[in-house]
C-alpha cells in the first residue's frame, strides 16, 4: 500500500547514523579551527595587534561569517544544493587554518581568520537544514545536542594538540601547520557522507505543507533574545588576549583552558538538548543565567576563578550551539529552514560583532564596564525567553 508520506519509511536508526556521520565531520573540523582559535588572540598579539584590533578582527570575522549565512541559507532553499554549499564551505573553512602558519604580519593573519569564518558561513545553514530533517525523528534538542557534543570533542582535542606543540616549544606556526591533518580527514568523511546520503530531506517526518512563505512572528521575537545573548558573549580571542597580557595563567595553559571550556560545552549540549525536548525554551533561559557569571570570573579572577569562569563560558556556548539551533527547527517549516537558519545566524553574527567590538574597546578603557555589559546583555534576554515560552504555549 502506498503511503501519502513516503518519507516516513526511514527509520530512527538511519537518521541517527546521519547525525553521527556529520558529527564526525564536525569533530575533525572543530579540531582544526577551534585548535587555531585557541591561539589566534596571542598570535595576533605576537604579530603586533592591540586588544581593540583583536576584538575587531574577531567580531568582524563573525559579522562577515554570520552575515553571509543570510545569503547562503536563502540560496540553499532556492536551489536545493545543500550538499554543494556544505562541501564548498567546509573546504574554505578548513584549508584557511594551516595557511596561518605562513602569516608574517597581523594583517595577513586577520584576512585568513575572516576567510575561515566565511567558509563556515557558506556551509552552516545548508548543513543545519539537512541535520534538522534527521533530528525531527530523534528530537530536535537531543539531535542537535548530540551533534554539538561530537563537535566539541574535536574542539577539546584541537586546543590540546596545539597546547602540546607549545609545551614542546615549537611555536604557534607549527601549531597551525599540524591542524592540516584533521582538516583533510574531515573533508574525506564529508565526501563519504555525500555518497551515502544524497537526499537528507527524505529523513524528515512528513507534516502537512505550510501555505505561507513568511517566517512566523514568534521567530522574530526569538531573534531579539538571541541578539542580546550574542552581543554580551565575549569571544575567546579577547579572553586569551587577557590571559596572555596579564599572565594570569601560563601561556601554554591558554589552549588548555579553552579545551576545558569545549569539554564543558559538549556535556552541556547533551544535557540541555535532552532538557529542551522536555521543557522547551526554559533551558536556554537557565543556561543564560549561569553563563552570565563568566565575565567577572574570567576578567577579574586569578587562576582558579578564571578556570571556573571558562567552565561557565563553556556552558553558555553549549546551549547556544545546540538549543538555539534546535529552537529554529521548531519555529520554521522544513522548506524554509535554510532561510531561517541564515536569518538566525546573521542576526547572531551581527550582534556578536557589535558586542565584540565594544568589549574590545571597553577592555582598553574599563574592565568593570566590560563585565557589566557582558552580564547585563545576557540577563536582559531571560525575560524575553520566558515570554517566548508563554506565547508558544
MONOR-V546605 format. One line per field, one symbol per residue. psi: psi as a letter, one per 30 degrees, with the letter a starting at -180 (. if undefined). A space follows every 10 residues. Layout:
BEGIN
psi=???
END
This chain:
BEGIN
psi=kkkfiffffk leeeeeeeee efeeeeeeee edfeeeffge eeeeeeggll eeeeeeeeee eeeeeeeffe eeeeeeeefg heeeeeeeee eeeeffefff ffkflfeeee eeeeeeeeee eefeeeeeee efeeffefke eeeeeeeeee efeefeeeee eeeeeeeghf leeeeeeffe efeeeeeeee eeeeeeifif fffkjklkkk fkfkklefee eeeeeeeeee egjkkeeeee eeeeefhelk effefeeeee eeeeeeeeee eeeeeefegb ffeeeeeeee fffeeeeeff laeeeeeeee eeeeeeeeee fdeeeeeeff fklefgeeee eeeeeeeeee eeeeeeeeee eeefejeeee eeeeeeeeef feeeeeeeee ee.
END
